[in-house]
């Protein structure tokens, strides 16, 4: 039984939970992180020196970093159509997974902390406006890609890339700001809502 350490409200934990649902991997999840068991304890730091969730334990194998985890899960049992073995197809999936972590994820940080978390340290109006503009520009990139494929982020089939990107789209719609009209993103969001894994874990960890 796969052991997942991390609270269900974490967007990075939800990547793992959704992936397990898509791959029909049984798991047990334990609440770790803010508001639950501390990730600063020696017990947790022995598993992940960065003190971050999620962490998985698959037998005697321990792994942290959410994108590494979902790639591992998609390949551990002779692979999955979510993450094809063909080098070019897989590279296209990887580029969107990596872009989500390096660009899209960073662009929402200030706005999310300001508008959702109501952080006193993130209430500068100019900084917030700049963050929303950058986030909107990145979501426009997602919209253009979805217009090109007509279905999912990596092509006409659902893939591993749709899990981090889909969770990002959820965060976009759930953050109270003025959203520009992005019809392909809206259609994509409706499409994701047809998947059990997204219904269970894609909407801020609540069905």
Secondary structure, DSSP 8 states (H G I E B T S, - for coil): -EEEES-TT-HHHHHHHHHHHHHT--EEEE-BSTTSB-TTSHHHHTT-TT--S-EEEETTEEEESHHHHHHHHHHTTS--GGG-SSHHHHHHHHHHHHHIIIIIHHHHHHHHHHHTS--GGG--HHHHHHHHHHHHHHHHHHHHHHHHHSSBTTBSS--THHHHHHHHHHHHHHS-S-----HHHHHHHHHHTTSHHHHHHTTTT--
